[in-house]
Amino acid sequence: MKQIPETIVLIETAKWLVKKGYSLNSISIPKGKGYTGNIKSIIEKELKNIGYDKKINYSSKGPDIIAENQDEIWKIECKGLSM
């Protein structure tokens, strides 16, 4: 069975938003069973690799990602996938 963890969905969604010109207002780090390692460091490394150097605010509440550009604010909830 193939699985795509929520962490990967969150990172790839954040990268997509940055590439589209959005600023990341906050990211909520997934917690609980199955989450290992320093997810925050992984997110920061991945975003730095695509040139995003703005400060990231982390939250334990609310949507997984809040991002905005001049015209829109996105509030995104990320989920993993098992196939």
N, CA and C atoms as a LAMMPS dump frame, in Angstrom:
ITEM: TIMESTEP
0
ITEM: NUMBER OF ATOMS
249
ITEM: BOX BOUNDS ff ff ff
-5.0000000000000000e+02 5.0000000000000000e+02
-5.0000000000000000e+02 5.0000000000000000e+02
-5.0000000000000000e+02 5.0000000000000000e+02
ITEM: ATOMS id mol type element x y z
1 1 1 N 0.839 -1.165 0
2 1 2 C 0 0 0
3 1 3 C 0.898 1.248 0
4 2 1 N 0.646 2.147 -0.921
5 2 2 C 1.417 3.385 -1.003
6 2 3 C 0.81 4.428 -0.069
7 3 1 N 1.701 5.155 0.626
8 3 2 C 1.245 6.202 1.525
9 3 3 C 1.978 7.499 1.233
10 4 1 N 1.259 8.598 1.356
11 4 2 C 1.849 9.929 1.26
12 4 3 C 1.544 10.606 2.596
13 5 1 N 2.57 10.764 3.445
14 5 2 C 2.332 11.334 4.774
15 5 3 C 1.884 12.796 4.717
16 6 1 N 1.126 13.197 5.732
17 6 2 C 0.651 14.573 5.824
18 6 3 C 1.81 15.573 5.787
19 7 1 N 2.925 15.206 6.395
20 7 2 C 4.087 16.096 6.413
21 7 3 C 4.549 16.431 5
22 8 1 N 4.58 15.441 4.123
23 8 2 C 4.987 15.658 2.727
24 8 3 C 3.982 16.559 2.019
25 9 1 N 2.699 16.322 2.256
26 9 2 C 1.658 17.155 1.647
27 9 3 C 1.822 18.606 2.109
28 10 1 N 2.071 18.802 3.397
29 10 2 C 2.249 20.139 3.948
30 10 3 C 3.46 20.834 3.313
31 11 1 N 4.586 20.152 3.258
32 11 2 C 5.806 20.742 2.691
33 11 3 C 5.613 21.089 1.218
34 12 1 N 5.079 20.18 0.452
35 12 2 C 4.905 20.419 -0.982
36 12 3 C 3.876 21.517 -1.25
37 13 1 N 2.845 21.602 -0.419
38 13 2 C 1.849 22.668 -0.558
39 13 3 C 2.478 24.017 -0.237
40 14 1 N 3.272 24.071 0.833
41 14 2 C 3.958 25.317 1.193
42 14 3 C 4.897 25.749 0.068
43 15 1 N 5.625 24.813 -0.511
44 15 2 C 6.534 25.137 -1.618
45 15 3 C 5.762 25.654 -2.827
46 16 1 N 4.624 25.041 -3.14
47 16 2 C 3.807 25.472 -4.27
48 16 3 C 3.333 26.902 -4.057
49 17 1 N 2.866 27.198 -2.838
50 17 2 C 2.389 28.545 -2.531
51 17 3 C 3.511 29.575 -2.693
52 18 1 N 4.686 29.255 -2.191
53 18 2 C 5.838 30.167 -2.309
54 18 3 C 6.178 30.401 -3.773
55 19 1 N 6.197 29.336 -4.569
56 19 2 C 6.509 29.466 -6.002
57 19 3 C 5.477 30.312 -6.728
58 20 1 N 4.245 30.343 -6.218
59 20 2 C 3.175 31.155 -6.808
60 20 3 C 3.165 32.585 -6.278
61 21 1 N 4.124 32.927 -5.394
62 21 2 C 4.248 34.293 -4.917
63 21 3 C 3.559 34.596 -3.601
64 22 1 N 3.119 33.584 -2.889
65 22 2 C 2.461 33.784 -1.601
66 22 3 C 3.487 33.873 -0.484
67 23 1 N 3.158 34.635 0.551
68 23 2 C 3.936 34.665 1.789
69 23 3 C 3.255 33.727 2.772
70 24 1 N 4.056 32.987 3.498
71 24 2 C 3.517 32.059 4.484
72 24 3 C 3.354 32.786 5.813
73 25 1 N 2.123 32.974 6.246
74 25 2 C 1.854 33.657 7.516
75 25 3 C 2.081 32.733 8.7
76 26 1 N 1.639 31.473 8.58
77 26 2 C 1.875 30.516 9.656
78 26 3 C 1.765 29.096 9.135
79 27 1 N 2.452 28.211 9.855
80 27 2 C 2.401 26.779 9.57
81 27 3 C 2.166 26.074 10.899
82 28 1 N 1.227 25.15 10.894
83 28 2 C 0.952 24.329 12.068
84 28 3 C 1.653 22.984 11.869
85 29 1 N 2.532 22.646 12.806
86 29 2 C 3.31 21.42 12.704
87 29 3 C 2.458 20.224 13.125
88 30 1 N 2.373 19.184 12.274
89 30 2 C 1.62 17.988 12.657
90 30 3 C 2.273 17.304 13.862
91 31 1 N 1.434 16.762 14.736
92 31 2 C 1.924 16.063 15.924
93 31 3 C 1.163 14.761 16.07
94 32 1 N 1.711 13.89 16.881
95 32 2 C 1.024 12.648 17.181
96 32 3 C 1.752 11.447 16.634
97 33 1 N 1.073 10.339 16.652
98 33 2 C 1.634 9.064 16.229
99 33 3 C 2.093 9.137 14.773
100 34 1 N 3.286 8.639 14.525
101 34 2 C 3.793 8.574 13.165
102 34 3 C 4.627 9.768 12.732
103 35 1 N 4.686 10.811 13.554
104 35 2 C 5.482 11.981 13.205
105 35 3 C 6.809 11.91 13.947
106 36 1 N 7.859 11.744 13.188
107 36 2 C 9.18 11.608 13.788
108 36 3 C 10.113 12.668 13.234
109 37 1 N 11.168 12.916 13.953
110 37 2 C 12.16 13.879 13.495
111 37 3 C 11.722 15.306 13.74
112 38 1 N 12.568 16.209 13.334
113 38 2 C 12.301 17.627 13.521
114 38 3 C 11.64 18.174 12.252
115 39 1 N 10.326 18.111 12.215
116 39 2 C 9.559 18.517 11.04
117 39 3 C 9.82 19.987 10.707
118 40 1 N 9.938 20.811 11.728
119 40 2 C 10.191 22.238 11.541
120 40 3 C 11.484 22.467 10.752
121 41 1 N 12.535 21.759 11.098
122 41 2 C 13.811 21.89 10.387
123 41 3 C 13.692 21.447 8.935
124 42 1 N 12.942 20.389 8.716
125 42 2 C 12.748 19.891 7.348
126 42 3 C 12.002 20.924 6.515
127 43 1 N 10.945 21.508 7.08
128 43 2 C 10.176 22.537 6.374
129 43 3 C 11.081 23.712 6.022
130 44 1 N 11.838 24.193 7.01
131 44 2 C 12.717 25.344 6.783
132 44 3 C 13.776 25.052 5.719
133 45 1 N 14.341 23.865 5.742
134 45 2 C 15.345 23.476 4.741
135 45 3 C 14.735 23.439 3.342
136 46 1 N 13.579 22.807 3.222
137 46 2 C 12.914 22.697 1.916
138 46 3 C 12.565 24.077 1.359
139 47 1 N 12.073 24.963 2.217
140 47 2 C 11.713 26.308 1.757
141 47 3 C 12.952 27.137 1.42
142 48 1 N 13.987 26.974 2.195
143 48 2 C 15.243 27.679 1.912
144 48 3 C 15.807 27.235 0.562
145 49 1 N 15.665 25.951 0.254
146 49 2 C 16.161 25.41 -1.019
147 49 3 C 15.49 26.03 -2.238
148 50 1 N 14.288 26.589 -2.054
149 50 2 C 13.622 27.246 -3.186
150 50 3 C 13.684 28.769 -3.06
151 51 1 N 14.533 29.254 -2.134
152 51 2 C 14.775 30.681 -2.031
153 51 3 C 13.884 31.447 -1.071
154 52 1 N 13.097 30.744 -0.26
155 52 2 C 12.224 31.425 0.702
156 52 3 C 13.013 31.666 1.977
157 53 1 N 13.234 32.951 2.279
158 53 2 C 14.049 33.275 3.453
159 53 3 C 13.311 34.125 4.483
160 54 1 N 11.999 34.232 4.333
161 54 2 C 11.216 34.999 5.301
162 54 3 C 11.012 34.174 6.574
163 55 1 N 10.786 34.878 7.679
164 55 2 C 10.525 34.218 8.951
165 55 3 C 9.211 33.444 8.868
166 56 1 N 9.214 32.247 9.409
167 56 2 C 8.015 31.422 9.428
168 56 3 C 7.484 31.39 10.858
169 57 1 N 6.22 31.736 11.015
170 57 2 C 5.564 31.645 12.318
171 57 3 C 4.916 30.273 12.429
172 58 1 N 5.177 29.605 13.536
173 58 2 C 4.599 28.287 13.757
174 58 3 C 3.5 28.388 14.804
175 59 1 N 2.475 27.577 14.603
176 59 2 C 1.317 27.596 15.488
177 59 3 C 0.93 26.165 15.836
178 60 1 N 0.325 25.989 16.976
179 60 2 C -0.185 24.663 17.332
180 60 3 C -1.697 24.584 17.135
181 61 1 N -2.278 25.68 16.644
182 61 2 C -3.73 25.744 16.433
183 61 3 C -4.018 26.272 15.032
184 62 1 N -5.227 26.047 14.593
185 62 2 C -5.67 26.619 13.324
186 62 3 C -5.295 25.772 12.119
187 63 1 N -5.46 26.346 10.931
188 63 2 C -5.157 25.633 9.687
189 63 3 C -3.68 25.245 9.625
190 64 1 N -3.387 24.232 8.83
191 64 2 C -1.999 23.791 8.671
192 64 3 C -1.133 24.874 8.039
193 65 1 N -1.694 25.591 7.077
194 65 2 C -0.958 26.669 6.41
195 65 3 C -1.89 27.869 6.245
196 66 1 N -1.391 29.037 6.569
197 66 2 C -2.072 30.278 6.22
198 66 3 C -1.084 31.069 5.368
199 67 1 N -1.501 31.409 4.159
200 67 2 C -0.636 32.113 3.213
201 67 3 C -1.427 33.227 2.549
202 68 1 N -0.703 34.269 2.114
203 68 2 C -1.398 35.363 1.44
204 68 3 C -0.517 35.992 0.37
205 69 1 N -1.208 36.594 -0.578
206 69 2 C -0.543 37.465 -1.552
207 69 3 C -1.319 38.784 -1.539
208 70 1 N -1.165 39.596 -2.562
209 70 2 C -1.834 40.9 -2.587
210 70 3 C -3.354 40.784 -2.637
211 71 1 N -3.857 39.697 -3.218
212 71 2 C -5.291 39.572 -3.473
213 71 3 C -6.024 38.541 -2.622
214 72 1 N -5.301 37.567 -2.092
215 72 2 C -5.968 36.428 -1.455
216 72 3 C -5.284 36.018 -0.153
217 73 1 N -6.081 35.39 0.692
218 73 2 C -5.559 34.678 1.852
219 73 3 C -6.054 33.243 1.75
220 74 1 N -5.136 32.306 1.85
221 74 2 C -5.487 30.891 1.821
222 74 3 C -5.317 30.314 3.22
223 75 1 N -6.297 29.532 3.659
224 75 2 C -6.219 28.769 4.895
225 75 3 C -6.396 27.311 4.497
226 76 1 N -5.324 26.542 4.665
227 76 2 C -5.266 25.199 4.091
228 76 3 C -5.1 24.145 5.179
229 77 1 N -5.872 23.097 5.068
230 77 2 C -5.755 21.928 5.933
231 77 3 C -5.195 20.789 5.085
232 78 1 N -4.063 20.235 5.477
233 78 2 C -3.398 19.165 4.715
234 78 3 C -3.733 17.803 5.32
235 79 1 N -3.875 16.82 4.459
236 79 2 C -4.125 15.45 4.891
237 79 3 C -3.215 14.513 4.104
238 80 1 N -2.842 13.415 4.723
239 80 2 C -2.062 12.389 4.036
240 80 3 C -2.976 11.528 3.192
241 81 1 N -2.376 10.55 2.508
242 81 2 C -3.142 9.701 1.609
243 81 3 C -2.593 8.283 1.638
244 82 1 N -3.485 7.31 1.709
245 82 2 C -3.11 5.903 1.581
246 82 3 C -3.849 5.327 0.396
247 83 1 N -3.095 4.617 -0.453
248 83 2 C -3.723 4.022 -1.646
249 83 3 C -3.482 2.525 -1.651
